[in-house]
Amino acid sequence: MAPQEWRRKVIPSCLGQAQEAVAQLRSRGILADLQRDGWLVFDLRLDASADPDAVVAEALDRVWPAWRQCVTD
């Protein structure tokens, strides 16, 4: 398993929702962080064949269904 980082910028109007999502993800043992500058960051340990975007999307869909409208690359 290779360590990887997944990060997206959260738009300011969604920061509260992002913080709640991060709290829920952490309670499930997922390494996620919302940094002070608004970056949503996941520390991933994935097999080489795993798609980081798909793994993060699945986790976020469970706790924050509207996340796609709130992040930018």
Predicted model as a PDB file, atoms N, CA, C, CB and O in Angstrom, pLDDT in the B-factor column:
MODEL        1                                                                  
ATOM      1  N   MET A   1       0.841  -1.181   0.000  1.00 60.00           N  
ATOM      2  CA  MET A   1       0.000   0.000   0.000  1.00 60.00           C  
ATOM      3  C   MET A   1       0.886   1.245   0.000  1.00 60.00           C  
ATOM      4  CB  MET A   1      -0.957  -0.002   1.220  1.00 60.00           C  
ATOM      5  O   MET A   1       1.751   1.416   0.859  1.00 60.00           O  
ATOM      6  N   ALA A   2       0.652   2.083  -0.961  1.00 61.00           N  
ATOM      7  CA  ALA A   2       1.428   3.308  -1.079  1.00 61.00           C  
ATOM      8  C   ALA A   2       0.648   4.487  -0.508  1.00 61.00           C  
ATOM      9  CB  ALA A   2       1.803   3.571  -2.545  1.00 61.00           C  
ATOM     10  O   ALA A   2      -0.539   4.639  -0.796  1.00 61.00           O  
ATOM     11  N   PRO A   3       1.298   5.318   0.295  1.00 78.00           N  
ATOM     12  CA  PRO A   3       0.596   6.503   0.810  1.00 78.00           C  
ATOM     13  C   PRO A   3       0.340   7.497  -0.315  1.00 78.00           C  
ATOM     14  CB  PRO A   3       1.411   7.175   1.939  1.00 78.00           C  
ATOM     15  O   PRO A   3       1.202   7.733  -1.161  1.00 78.00           O  
ATOM     16  N   GLN A   4      -0.840   8.068  -0.311  1.00 86.00           N  
ATOM     17  CA  GLN A   4      -1.227   9.072  -1.294  1.00 86.00           C  
ATOM     18  C   GLN A   4      -2.015  10.154  -0.592  1.00 86.00           C  
ATOM     19  CB  GLN A   4      -2.051   8.448  -2.450  1.00 86.00           C  
ATOM     20  O   GLN A   4      -2.639   9.919   0.443  1.00 86.00           O  
ATOM     21  N   GLU A   5      -1.978  11.343  -1.168  1.00 93.00           N  
ATOM     22  CA  GLU A   5      -2.773  12.442  -0.628  1.00 93.00           C  
ATOM     23  C   GLU A   5      -3.781  12.878  -1.679  1.00 93.00           C  
ATOM     24  CB  GLU A   5      -1.869  13.635  -0.197  1.00 93.00           C  
ATOM     25  O   GLU A   5      -3.442  13.024  -2.854  1.00 93.00           O  
ATOM     26  N   TRP A   6      -5.002  13.082  -1.258  1.00 96.00           N  
ATOM     27  CA  TRP A   6      -6.078  13.601  -2.110  1.00 96.00           C  
ATOM     28  C   TRP A   6      -6.472  14.927  -1.500  1.00 96.00           C  
ATOM     29  CB  TRP A   6      -7.319  12.601  -2.212  1.00 96.00           C  
ATOM     30  O   TRP A   6      -6.742  15.000  -0.301  1.00 96.00           O  
ATOM     31  N   ARG A   7      -6.509  15.994  -2.315  1.00 96.00           N  
ATOM     32  CA  ARG A   7      -6.875  17.302  -1.769  1.00 96.00           C  
ATOM     33  C   ARG A   7      -7.694  18.102  -2.766  1.00 96.00           C  
ATOM     34  CB  ARG A   7      -5.625  18.086  -1.375  1.00 96.00           C  
ATOM     35  O   ARG A   7      -7.460  18.068  -3.974  1.00 96.00           O  
ATOM     36  N   ARG A   8      -8.667  18.826  -2.215  1.00 97.00           N  
ATOM     37  CA  ARG A   8      -9.507  19.734  -2.993  1.00 97.00           C  
ATOM     38  C   ARG A   8      -9.790  20.960  -2.137  1.00 97.00           C  
ATOM     39  CB  ARG A   8     -10.839  19.041  -3.447  1.00 97.00           C  
ATOM     40  O   ARG A   8      -9.855  20.869  -0.912  1.00 97.00           O  
ATOM     41  N   LYS A   9      -9.956  22.091  -2.780  1.00 98.00           N  
ATOM     42  CA  LYS A   9     -10.273  23.342  -2.102  1.00 98.00           C  
ATOM     43  C   LYS A   9     -11.782  23.410  -1.879  1.00 98.00           C  
ATOM     44  CB  LYS A   9      -9.773  24.571  -2.926  1.00 98.00           C  
ATOM     45  O   LYS A   9     -12.558  23.165  -2.803  1.00 98.00           O  
ATOM     46  N   VAL A  10     -12.197  23.740  -0.662  1.00 98.00           N  
ATOM     47  CA  VAL A  10     -13.612  23.870  -0.314  1.00 98.00           C  
ATOM     48  C   VAL A  10     -14.001  25.341  -0.470  1.00 98.00           C  
ATOM     49  CB  VAL A  10     -13.894  23.355   1.152  1.00 98.00           C  
ATOM     50  O   VAL A  10     -13.297  26.229   0.011  1.00 98.00           O  
ATOM     51  N   ILE A  11     -15.130  25.595  -1.148  1.00 97.00           N  
ATOM     52  CA  ILE A  11     -15.573  26.979  -1.284  1.00 97.00           C  
ATOM     53  C   ILE A  11     -16.020  27.502   0.087  1.00 97.00           C  
ATOM     54  CB  ILE A  11     -16.729  27.093  -2.328  1.00 97.00           C  
ATOM     55  O   ILE A  11     -16.559  26.746   0.896  1.00 97.00           O  
ATOM     56  N   PRO A  12     -15.799  28.780   0.341  1.00 97.00           N  
ATOM     57  CA  PRO A  12     -16.046  29.332   1.679  1.00 97.00           C  
ATOM     58  C   PRO A  12     -17.450  29.077   2.233  1.00 97.00           C  
ATOM     59  CB  PRO A  12     -15.805  30.797   1.652  1.00 97.00           C  
ATOM     60  O   PRO A  12     -17.593  28.837   3.432  1.00 97.00           O  
ATOM     61  N   SER A  13     -18.467  29.123   1.409  1.00 97.00           N  
ATOM     62  CA  SER A  13     -19.828  28.929   1.911  1.00 97.00           C  
ATOM     63  C   SER A  13     -20.097  27.500   2.388  1.00 97.00           C  
ATOM     64  CB  SER A  13     -20.820  29.292   0.836  1.00 97.00           C  
ATOM     65  O   SER A  13     -21.124  27.249   3.017  1.00 97.00           O  
ATOM     66  N   CYS A  14     -19.202  26.572   2.103  1.00 98.00           N  
ATOM     67  CA  CYS A  14     -19.386  25.171   2.480  1.00 98.00           C  
ATOM     68  C   CYS A  14     -18.448  24.714   3.591  1.00 98.00           C  
ATOM     69  CB  CYS A  14     -19.193  24.297   1.280  1.00 98.00           C  
ATOM     70  O   CYS A  14     -18.423  23.529   3.921  1.00 98.00           O  
ATOM     71  N   LEU A  15     -17.683  25.619   4.167  1.00 98.00           N  
ATOM     72  CA  LEU A  15     -16.691  25.210   5.158  1.00 98.00           C  
ATOM     73  C   LEU A  15     -17.312  24.533   6.374  1.00 98.00           C  
ATOM     74  CB  LEU A  15     -15.892  26.407   5.603  1.00 98.00           C  
ATOM     75  O   LEU A  15     -16.742  23.579   6.903  1.00 98.00           O  
ATOM     76  N   GLY A  16     -18.464  25.005   6.824  1.00 97.00           N  
ATOM     77  CA  GLY A  16     -19.133  24.374   7.974  1.00 97.00           C  
ATOM     78  C   GLY A  16     -19.542  22.947   7.669  1.00 97.00           C  
ATOM     79  O   GLY A  16     -19.369  22.056   8.501  1.00 97.00           O  
ATOM     80  N   GLN A  17     -20.086  22.724   6.477  1.00 98.00           N  
ATOM     81  CA  GLN A  17     -20.476  21.382   6.069  1.00 98.00           C  
ATOM     82  C   GLN A  17     -19.253  20.474   5.963  1.00 98.00           C  
ATOM     83  CB  GLN A  17     -21.228  21.427   4.732  1.00 98.00           C  
ATOM     84  O   GLN A  17     -19.296  19.305   6.346  1.00 98.00           O  
ATOM     85  N   ALA A  18     -18.167  21.028   5.439  1.00 98.00           N  
ATOM     86  CA  ALA A  18     -16.935  20.249   5.292  1.00 98.00           C  
ATOM     87  C   ALA A  18     -16.389  19.849   6.661  1.00 98.00           C  
ATOM     88  CB  ALA A  18     -15.875  21.053   4.508  1.00 98.00           C  
ATOM     89  O   ALA A  18     -15.932  18.720   6.842  1.00 98.00           O  
ATOM     90  N   GLN A  19     -16.435  20.763   7.618  1.00 98.00           N  
ATOM     91  CA  GLN A  19     -15.939  20.450   8.959  1.00 98.00           C  
ATOM     92  C   GLN A  19     -16.749  19.335   9.596  1.00 98.00           C  
ATOM     93  CB  GLN A  19     -15.974  21.692   9.845  1.00 98.00           C  
ATOM     94  O   GLN A  19     -16.185  18.448  10.237  1.00 98.00           O  
ATOM     95  N   GLU A  20     -18.054  19.369   9.431  1.00 98.00           N  
ATOM     96  CA  GLU A  20     -18.913  18.306   9.964  1.00 98.00           C  
ATOM     97  C   GLU A  20     -18.604  16.971   9.282  1.00 98.00           C  
ATOM     98  CB  GLU A  20     -20.405  18.668   9.777  1.00 98.00           C  
ATOM     99  O   GLU A  20     -18.551  15.932   9.940  1.00 98.00           O  
ATOM    100  N   ALA A  21     -18.402  17.003   7.975  1.00 98.00           N  
ATOM    101  CA  ALA A  21     -18.074  15.776   7.247  1.00 98.00           C  
ATOM    102  C   ALA A  21     -16.756  15.194   7.736  1.00 98.00           C  
ATOM    103  CB  ALA A  21     -18.004  16.044   5.739  1.00 98.00           C  
ATOM    104  O   ALA A  21     -16.639  13.984   7.927  1.00 98.00           O  
ATOM    105  N   VAL A  22     -15.769  16.051   7.936  1.00 98.00           N  
ATOM    106  CA  VAL A  22     -14.468  15.586   8.419  1.00 98.00           C  
ATOM    107  C   VAL A  22     -14.620  14.942   9.796  1.00 98.00           C  
ATOM    108  CB  VAL A  22     -13.454  16.757   8.479  1.00 98.00           C  
ATOM    109  O   VAL A  22     -14.023  13.897  10.057  1.00 98.00           O  
ATOM    110  N   ALA A  23     -15.399  15.543  10.665  1.00 98.00           N  
ATOM    111  CA  ALA A  23     -15.615  14.960  11.994  1.00 98.00           C  
ATOM    112  C   ALA A  23     -16.240  13.571  11.883  1.00 98.00           C  
ATOM    113  CB  ALA A  23     -16.514  15.879  12.847  1.00 98.00           C  
ATOM    114  O   ALA A  23     -15.838  12.646  12.589  1.00 98.00           O  
ATOM    115  N   GLN A  24     -17.218  13.427  11.000  1.00 98.00           N  
ATOM    116  CA  GLN A  24     -17.861  12.116  10.826  1.00 98.00           C  
ATOM    117  C   GLN A  24     -16.889  11.100  10.230  1.00 98.00           C  
ATOM    118  CB  GLN A  24     -19.104  12.243   9.927  1.00 98.00           C  
ATOM    119  O   GLN A  24     -16.864   9.939  10.640  1.00 98.00           O  
ATOM    120  N   LEU A  25     -16.088  11.546   9.256  1.00 98.00           N  
ATOM    121  CA  LEU A  25     -15.118  10.639   8.648  1.00 98.00           C  
ATOM    122  C   LEU A  25     -14.087  10.173   9.666  1.00 98.00           C  
ATOM    123  CB  LEU A  25     -14.422  11.317   7.471  1.00 98.00           C  
ATOM    124  O   LEU A  25     -13.750   8.990   9.716  1.00 98.00           O  
ATOM    125  N   ARG A  26     -13.590  11.093  10.471  1.00 97.00           N  
ATOM    126  CA  ARG A  26     -12.603  10.730  11.496  1.00 97.00           C  
ATOM    127  C   ARG A  26     -13.188   9.735  12.495  1.00 97.00           C  
ATOM    128  CB  ARG A  26     -12.109  11.986  12.234  1.00 97.00           C  
ATOM    129  O   ARG A  26     -12.498   8.823  12.950  1.00 97.00           O  
ATOM    130  N   SER A  27     -14.471   9.918  12.834  1.00 97.00           N  
ATOM    131  CA  SER A  27     -15.089   8.983  13.772  1.00 97.00           C  
ATOM    132  C   SER A  27     -15.180   7.579  13.184  1.00 97.00           C  
ATOM    133  CB  SER A  27     -16.478   9.472  14.167  1.00 97.00           C  
ATOM    134  O   SER A  27     -15.344   6.603  13.917  1.00 97.00           O  
ATOM    135  N   ARG A  28     -15.076   7.479  11.872  1.00 95.00           N  
ATOM    136  CA  ARG A  28     -15.086   6.180  11.178  1.00 95.00           C  
ATOM    137  C   ARG A  28     -13.676   5.678  10.890  1.00 95.00           C  
ATOM    138  CB  ARG A  28     -15.869   6.285   9.869  1.00 95.00           C  
ATOM    139  O   ARG A  28     -13.493   4.654  10.231  1.00 95.00           O  
ATOM    140  N   GLY A  29     -12.684   6.407  11.388  1.00 95.00           N  
ATOM    141  CA  GLY A  29     -11.304   5.970  11.209  1.00 95.00           C  
ATOM    142  C   GLY A  29     -10.673   6.388   9.894  1.00 95.00           C  
ATOM    143  O   GLY A  29      -9.623   5.864   9.523  1.00 95.00           O  
ATOM    144  N   ILE A  30     -11.291   7.319   9.185  1.00 95.00           N  
ATOM    145  CA  ILE A  30     -10.755   7.790   7.907  1.00 95.00           C  
ATOM    146  C   ILE A  30      -9.893   9.019   8.168  1.00 95.00           C  
ATOM    147  CB  ILE A  30     -11.903   8.117   6.893  1.00 95.00           C  
ATOM    148  O   ILE A  30     -10.318   9.953   8.849  1.00 95.00           O  
ATOM    149  N   LEU A  31      -8.682   9.012   7.624  1.00 95.00           N  
ATOM    150  CA  LEU A  31      -7.748  10.109   7.830  1.00 95.00           C  
ATOM    151  C   LEU A  31      -8.078  11.267   6.898  1.00 95.00           C  
ATOM    152  CB  LEU A  31      -6.305   9.637   7.609  1.00 95.00           C  
ATOM    153  O   LEU A  31      -7.644  11.300   5.746  1.00 95.00           O  
ATOM    154  N   ALA A  32      -8.849  12.211   7.410  1.00 97.00           N  
ATOM    155  CA  ALA A  32      -9.258  13.384   6.651  1.00 97.00           C  
ATOM    156  C   ALA A  32      -9.026  14.617   7.505  1.00 97.00           C  
ATOM    157  CB  ALA A  32     -10.745  13.282   6.209  1.00 97.00           C  
ATOM    158  O   ALA A  32      -9.049  14.548   8.734  1.00 97.00           O  
ATOM    159  N   ASP A  33      -8.803  15.748   6.842  1.00 98.00           N  
ATOM    160  CA  ASP A  33      -8.545  16.993   7.560  1.00 98.00           C  
ATOM    161  C   ASP A  33      -9.067  18.158   6.730  1.00 98.00           C  
ATOM    162  CB  ASP A  33      -7.027  17.165   7.863  1.00 98.00           C  
ATOM    163  O   ASP A  33      -8.981  18.147   5.502  1.00 98.00           O  
ATOM    164  N   LEU A  34      -9.602  19.149   7.406  1.00 98.00           N  
ATOM    165  CA  LEU A  34      -9.946  20.410   6.765  1.00 98.00           C  
ATOM    166  C   LEU A  34      -8.947  21.431   7.291  1.00 98.00           C  
ATOM    167  CB  LEU A  34     -11.451  20.841   7.055  1.00 98.00           C  
ATOM    168  O   LEU A  34      -8.995  21.817   8.459  1.00 98.00           O  
ATOM    169  N   GLN A  35      -8.054  21.859   6.431  1.00 97.00           N  
ATOM    170  CA  GLN A  35      -7.000  22.773   6.846  1.00 97.00           C  
ATOM    171  C   GLN A  35      -7.519  24.198   6.963  1.00 97.00           C  
ATOM    172  CB  GLN A  35      -5.839  22.719   5.867  1.00 97.00           C  
ATOM    173  O   GLN A  35      -8.560  24.542   6.404  1.00 97.00           O  
ATOM    174  N   ARG A  36      -6.792  25.005   7.685  1.00 95.00           N  
ATOM    175  CA  ARG A  36      -7.207  26.396   7.928  1.00 95.00           C  
ATOM    176  C   ARG A  36      -7.388  27.197   6.641  1.00 95.00           C  
ATOM    177  CB  ARG A  36      -6.189  27.089   8.808  1.00 95.00           C  
ATOM    178  O   ARG A  36      -8.204  28.116   6.587  1.00 95.00           O  
ATOM    179  N   ASP A  37      -6.633  26.850   5.616  1.00 96.00           N  
ATOM    180  CA  ASP A  37      -6.733  27.575   4.350  1.00 96.00           C  
ATOM    181  C   ASP A  37      -7.839  27.031   3.445  1.00 96.00           C  
ATOM    182  CB  ASP A  37      -5.409  27.517   3.621  1.00 96.00           C  
ATOM    183  O   ASP A  37      -7.942  27.430   2.285  1.00 96.00           O  
ATOM    184  N   GLY A  38      -8.671  26.116   3.972  1.00 97.00           N  
ATOM    185  CA  GLY A  38      -9.824  25.629   3.233  1.00 97.00           C  
ATOM    186  C   GLY A  38      -9.592  24.401   2.377  1.00 97.00           C  
ATOM    187  O   GLY A  38     -10.466  24.027   1.595  1.00 97.00           O  
ATOM    188  N   TRP A  39      -8.452  23.771   2.502  1.00 98.00           N  
ATOM    189  CA  TRP A  39      -8.190  22.551   1.744  1.00 98.00           C  
ATOM    190  C   TRP A  39      -8.699  21.335   2.504  1.00 98.00           C  
ATOM    191  CB  TRP A  39      -6.688  22.406   1.451  1.00 98.00           C  
ATOM    192  O   TRP A  39      -8.408  21.158   3.686  1.00 98.00           O  
ATOM    193  N   LEU A  40      -9.461  20.505   1.811  1.00 98.00           N  
ATOM    194  CA  LEU A  40      -9.921  19.227   2.332  1.00 98.00           C  
ATOM    195  C   LEU A  40      -8.894  18.190   1.900  1.00 98.00           C  
ATOM    196  CB  LEU A  40     -11.374  18.866   1.818  1.00 98.00           C  
ATOM    197  O   LEU A  40      -8.651  18.010   0.706  1.00 98.00           O  
ATOM    198  N   VAL A  41      -8.291  17.507   2.870  1.00 97.00           N  
ATOM    199  CA  VAL A  41      -7.173  16.608   2.581  1.00 97.00           C  
ATOM    200  C   VAL A  41      -7.457  15.226   3.153  1.00 97.00           C  
ATOM    201  CB  VAL A  41      -5.853  17.170   3.157  1.00 97.00           C  
ATOM    202  O   VAL A  41      -7.867  15.088   4.305  1.00 97.00           O  
ATOM    203  N   PHE A  42      -7.236  14.216   2.339  1.00 97.00           N  
ATOM    204  CA  PHE A  42      -7.316  12.820   2.767  1.00 97.00           C  
ATOM    205  C   PHE A  42      -5.929  12.211   2.655  1.00 97.00           C  
ATOM    206  CB  PHE A  42      -8.354  12.016   1.914  1.00 97.00           C  
ATOM    207  O   PHE A  42      -5.258  12.376   1.636  1.00 97.00           O  
ATOM    208  N   ASP A  43      -5.495  11.511   3.690  1.00 95.00           N  
ATOM    209  CA  ASP A  43      -4.279  10.712   3.641  1.00 95.00           C  
ATOM    210  C   ASP A  43      -4.718   9.275   3.387  1.00 95.00           C  
ATOM    211  CB  ASP A  43      -3.430  10.841   4.973  1.00 95.00           C  
ATOM    212  O   ASP A  43      -5.359   8.648   4.230  1.00 95.00           O  
ATOM    213  N   LEU A  44      -4.368   8.772   2.232  1.00 93.00           N  
ATOM    214  CA  LEU A  44      -4.852   7.464   1.793  1.00 93.00           C  
ATOM    215  C   LEU A  44      -3.728   6.436   1.772  1.00 93.00           C  
ATOM    216  CB  LEU A  44      -5.487   7.569   0.409  1.00 93.00           C  
ATOM    217  O   LEU A  44      -2.584   6.759   1.453  1.00 93.00           O  
ATOM    218  N   ARG A  45      -4.057   5.226   2.106  1.00 87.00           N  
ATOM    219  CA  ARG A  45      -3.163   4.073   1.980  1.00 87.00           C  
ATOM    220  C   ARG A  45      -3.896   3.089   1.083  1.00 87.00           C  
ATOM    221  CB  ARG A  45      -2.787   3.429   3.398  1.00 87.00           C  
ATOM    222  O   ARG A  45      -4.777   2.357   1.535  1.00 87.00           O  
ATOM    223  N   LEU A  46      -3.524   3.080  -0.192  1.00 84.00           N  
ATOM    224  CA  LEU A  46      -4.288   2.315  -1.175  1.00 84.00           C  
ATOM    225  C   LEU A  46      -3.409   1.326  -1.924  1.00 84.00           C  
ATOM    226  CB  LEU A  46      -4.965   3.252  -2.160  1.00 84.00           C  
ATOM    227  O   LEU A  46      -2.203   1.525  -2.074  1.00 84.00           O  
ATOM    228  N   ASP A  47      -4.040   0.260  -2.388  1.00 83.00           N  
ATOM    229  CA  ASP A  47      -3.379  -0.642  -3.325  1.00 83.00           C  
ATOM    230  C   ASP A  47      -3.123   0.125  -4.622  1.00 83.00           C  
ATOM    231  CB  ASP A  47      -4.242  -1.928  -3.585  1.00 83.00           C  
ATOM    232  O   ASP A  47      -3.807   1.106  -4.915  1.00 83.00           O  
ATOM    233  N   ALA A  48      -2.158  -0.318  -5.378  1.00 79.00           N  
ATOM    234  CA  ALA A  48      -1.807   0.353  -6.628  1.00 79.00           C  
ATOM    235  C   ALA A  48      -2.980   0.392  -7.605  1.00 79.00           C  
ATOM    236  CB  ALA A  48      -0.619  -0.343  -7.277  1.00 79.00           C  
ATOM    237  O   ALA A  48      -3.070   1.307  -8.423  1.00 79.00           O  
ATOM    238  N   SER A  49      -3.875  -0.584  -7.529  1.00 83.00           N  
ATOM    239  CA  SER A  49      -4.995  -0.644  -8.467  1.00 83.00           C  
ATOM    240  C   SER A  49      -6.189   0.218  -8.041  1.00 83.00           C  
ATOM    241  CB  SER A  49      -5.441  -2.074  -8.626  1.00 83.00           C  
ATOM    242  O   SER A  49      -7.117   0.409  -8.827  1.00 83.00           O  
ATOM    243  N   ALA A  50      -6.178   0.736  -6.816  1.00 86.00           N  
ATOM    244  CA  ALA A  50      -7.315   1.521  -6.312  1.00 86.00           C  
ATOM    245  C   ALA A  50      -7.303   2.925  -6.902  1.00 86.00           C  
ATOM    246  CB  ALA A  50      -7.286   1.595  -4.772  1.00 86.00           C  
ATOM    247  O   ALA A  50      -6.242   3.510  -7.118  1.00 86.00           O  
ATOM    248  N   ASP A  51      -8.475   3.448  -7.154  1.00 91.00           N  
ATOM    249  CA  ASP A  51      -8.641   4.801  -7.680  1.00 91.00           C  
ATOM    250  C   ASP A  51      -8.895   5.751  -6.507  1.00 91.00           C  
ATOM    251  CB  ASP A  51      -9.813   4.864  -8.723  1.00 91.00           C  
ATOM    252  O   ASP A  51      -9.945   5.665  -5.870  1.00 91.00           O  
ATOM    253  N   PRO A  52      -7.960   6.652  -6.210  1.00 91.00           N  
ATOM    254  CA  PRO A  52      -8.132   7.559  -5.073  1.00 91.00           C  
ATOM    255  C   PRO A  52      -9.416   8.389  -5.152  1.00 91.00           C  
ATOM    256  CB  PRO A  52      -6.944   8.485  -4.979  1.00 91.00           C  
ATOM    257  O   PRO A  52     -10.093   8.580  -4.142  1.00 91.00           O  
ATOM    258  N   ASP A  53      -9.753   8.879  -6.340  1.00 95.00           N  
ATOM    259  CA  ASP A  53     -10.970   9.674  -6.494  1.00 95.00           C  
ATOM    260  C   ASP A  53     -12.210   8.872  -6.133  1.00 95.00           C  
ATOM    261  CB  ASP A  53     -11.087  10.193  -7.921  1.00 95.00           C  
ATOM    262  O   ASP A  53     -13.121   9.393  -5.489  1.00 95.00           O  
ATOM    263  N   ALA A  54     -12.254   7.616  -6.540  1.00 95.00           N  
ATOM    264  CA  ALA A  54     -13.409   6.760  -6.239  1.00 95.00           C  
ATOM    265  C   ALA A  54     -13.489   6.450  -4.754  1.00 95.00           C  
ATOM    266  CB  ALA A  54     -13.335   5.456  -7.041  1.00 95.00           C  
ATOM    267  O   ALA A  54     -14.581   6.434  -4.185  1.00 95.00           O  
ATOM    268  N   VAL A  55     -12.357   6.204  -4.120  1.00 94.00           N  
ATOM    269  CA  VAL A  55     -12.338   5.895  -2.684  1.00 94.00           C  
ATOM    270  C   VAL A  55     -12.840   7.092  -1.881  1.00 94.00           C  
ATOM    271  CB  VAL A  55     -10.910   5.502  -2.225  1.00 94.00           C  
ATOM    272  O   VAL A  55     -13.666   6.940  -0.982  1.00 94.00           O  
ATOM    273  N   VAL A  56     -12.336   8.284  -2.211  1.00 96.00           N  
ATOM    274  CA  VAL A  56     -12.759   9.492  -1.495  1.00 96.00           C  
ATOM    275  C   VAL A  56     -14.224   9.798  -1.780  1.00 96.00           C  
ATOM    276  CB  VAL A  56     -11.879  10.693  -1.890  1.00 96.00           C  
ATOM    277  O   VAL A  56     -14.970  10.145  -0.864  1.00 96.00           O  
ATOM    278  N   ALA A  57     -14.642   9.676  -3.022  1.00 97.00           N  
ATOM    279  CA  ALA A  57     -16.039   9.952  -3.372  1.00 97.00           C  
ATOM    280  C   ALA A  57     -16.989   9.050  -2.591  1.00 97.00           C  
ATOM    281  CB  ALA A  57     -16.261   9.766  -4.880  1.00 97.00           C  
ATOM    282  O   ALA A  57     -18.021   9.511  -2.103  1.00 97.00           O  
ATOM    283  N   GLU A  58     -16.652   7.791  -2.471  1.00 96.00           N  
ATOM    284  CA  GLU A  58     -17.507   6.862  -1.720  1.00 96.00           C  
ATOM    285  C   GLU A  58     -17.613   7.281  -0.255  1.00 96.00           C  
ATOM    286  CB  GLU A  58     -16.959   5.426  -1.820  1.00 96.00           C  
ATOM    287  O   GLU A  58     -18.699   7.266   0.325  1.00 96.00           O  
ATOM    288  N   ALA A  59     -16.483   7.651   0.336  1.00 97.00           N  
ATOM    289  CA  ALA A  59     -16.487   8.067   1.747  1.00 97.00           C  
ATOM    290  C   ALA A  59     -17.284   9.353   1.930  1.00 97.00           C  
ATOM    291  CB  ALA A  59     -15.046   8.262   2.260  1.00 97.00           C  
ATOM    292  O   ALA A  59     -18.094   9.451   2.852  1.00 97.00           O  
ATOM    293  N   LEU A  60     -17.065  10.336   1.070  1.00 98.00           N  
ATOM    294  CA  LEU A  60     -17.778  11.612   1.202  1.00 98.00           C  
ATOM    295  C   LEU A  60     -19.266  11.469   0.907  1.00 98.00           C  
ATOM    296  CB  LEU A  60     -17.171  12.651   0.272  1.00 98.00           C  
ATOM    297  O   LEU A  60     -20.083  12.116   1.561  1.00 98.00           O  
ATOM    298  N   ASP A  61     -19.630  10.648  -0.053  1.00 98.00           N  
ATOM    299  CA  ASP A  61     -21.051  10.446  -0.378  1.00 98.00           C  
ATOM    300  C   ASP A  61     -21.841   9.967   0.839  1.00 98.00           C  
ATOM    301  CB  ASP A  61     -21.197   9.433  -1.525  1.00 98.00           C  
ATOM    302  O   ASP A  61     -23.026  10.274   0.972  1.00 98.00           O  
ATOM    303  N   ARG A  62     -21.197   9.226   1.713  1.00 97.00           N  
ATOM    304  CA  ARG A  62     -21.882   8.689   2.898  1.00 97.00           C  
ATOM    305  C   ARG A  62     -22.171   9.749   3.947  1.00 97.00           C  
ATOM    306  CB  ARG A  62     -21.054   7.591   3.517  1.00 97.00           C  
ATOM    307  O   ARG A  62     -23.164   9.656   4.668  1.00 97.00           O  
ATOM    308  N   VAL A  63     -21.305  10.764   4.038  1.00 98.00           N  
ATOM    309  CA  VAL A  63     -21.457  11.753   5.115  1.00 98.00           C  
ATOM    310  C   VAL A  63     -21.807  13.159   4.624  1.00 98.00           C  
ATOM    311  CB  VAL A  63     -20.189  11.819   5.915  1.00 98.00           C  
ATOM    312  O   VAL A  63     -22.235  14.001   5.414  1.00 98.00           O  
ATOM    313  N   TRP A  64     -21.629  13.417   3.334  1.00 98.00           N  
ATOM    314  CA  TRP A  64     -21.843  14.758   2.788  1.00 98.00           C  
ATOM    315  C   TRP A  64     -22.243  14.644   1.317  1.00 98.00           C  
ATOM    316  CB  TRP A  64     -20.563  15.637   2.947  1.00 98.00           C  
ATOM    317  O   TRP A  64     -21.415  14.892   0.441  1.00 98.00           O  
ATOM    318  N   PRO A  65     -23.478  14.278   1.029  1.00 97.00           N  
ATOM    319  CA  PRO A  65     -23.896  14.024  -0.348  1.00 97.00           C  
ATOM    320  C   PRO A  65     -23.680  15.191  -1.327  1.00 97.00           C  
ATOM    321  CB  PRO A  65     -25.331  13.661  -0.349  1.00 97.00           C  
ATOM    322  O   PRO A  65     -23.520  14.953  -2.524  1.00 97.00           O  
ATOM    323  N   ALA A  66     -23.672  16.418  -0.858  1.00 96.00           N  
ATOM    324  CA  ALA A  66     -23.532  17.576  -1.756  1.00 96.00           C  
ATOM    325  C   ALA A  66     -22.094  18.039  -1.915  1.00 96.00           C  
ATOM    326  CB  ALA A  66     -24.365  18.723  -1.246  1.00 96.00           C  
ATOM    327  O   ALA A  66     -21.866  19.151  -2.392  1.00 96.00           O  
ATOM    328  N   TRP A  67     -21.123  17.232  -1.537  1.00 97.00           N  
ATOM    329  CA  TRP A  67     -19.730  17.678  -1.532  1.00 97.00           C  
ATOM    330  C   TRP A  67     -19.221  18.099  -2.908  1.00 97.00           C  
ATOM    331  CB  TRP A  67     -18.856  16.587  -0.995  1.00 97.00           C  
ATOM    332  O   TRP A  67     -18.380  18.993  -2.998  1.00 97.00           O  
ATOM    333  N   ARG A  68     -19.703  17.485  -3.967  1.00 97.00           N  
ATOM    334  CA  ARG A  68     -19.199  17.796  -5.316  1.00 97.00           C  
ATOM    335  C   ARG A  68     -19.448  19.257  -5.711  1.00 97.00           C  
ATOM    336  CB  ARG A  68     -19.854  16.871  -6.343  1.00 97.00           C  
ATOM    337  O   ARG A  68     -18.672  19.832  -6.474  1.00 97.00           O  
ATOM    338  N   GLN A  69     -20.521  19.855  -5.198  1.00 97.00           N  
ATOM    339  CA  GLN A  69     -20.825  21.241  -5.513  1.00 97.00           C  
ATOM    340  C   GLN A  69     -20.010  22.219  -4.651  1.00 97.00           C  
ATOM    341  CB  GLN A  69     -22.314  21.497  -5.328  1.00 97.00           C  
ATOM    342  O   GLN A  69     -20.058  23.432  -4.857  1.00 97.00           O  
ATOM    343  N   CYS A  70     -19.278  21.680  -3.701  1.00 98.00           N  
ATOM    344  CA  CYS A  70     -18.575  22.516  -2.726  1.00 98.00           C  
ATOM    345  C   CYS A  70     -17.060  22.481  -2.826  1.00 98.00           C  
ATOM    346  CB  CYS A  70     -18.966  22.107  -1.366  1.00 98.00           C  
ATOM    347  O   CYS A  70     -16.381  23.159  -2.055  1.00 98.00           O  
ATOM    348  N   VAL A  71     -16.515  21.711  -3.753  1.00 97.00           N  
ATOM    349  CA  VAL A  71     -15.051  21.623  -3.868  1.00 97.00           C  
ATOM    350  C   VAL A  71     -14.599  21.972  -5.277  1.00 97.00           C  
ATOM    351  CB  VAL A  71     -14.560  20.214  -3.492  1.00 97.00           C  
ATOM    352  O   VAL A  71     -15.335  21.805  -6.250  1.00 97.00           O  
ATOM    353  N   THR A  72     -13.371  22.460  -5.358  1.00 94.00           N  
ATOM    354  CA  THR A  72     -12.741  22.755  -6.640  1.00 94.00           C  
ATOM    355  C   THR A  72     -11.377  22.084  -6.658  1.00 94.00           C  
ATOM    356  CB  THR A  72     -12.616  24.297  -6.876  1.00 94.00           C  
ATOM    357  O   THR A  72     -10.848  21.704  -5.614  1.00 94.00           O  
ATOM    358  N   ASP A  73     -10.825  21.944  -7.824  1.00 83.00           N  
ATOM    359  CA  ASP A  73      -9.489  21.310  -7.949  1.00 83.00           C  
ATOM    360  C   ASP A  73      -8.385  22.221  -7.499  1.00 83.00           C  
ATOM    361  CB  ASP A  73      -9.228  20.889  -9.380  1.00 83.00           C  
ATOM    362  O   ASP A  73      -7.215  21.840  -7.541  1.00 83.00           O  
TER     363      ASP A  73                                                      
ENDMDL                                                                          
END                                                                             
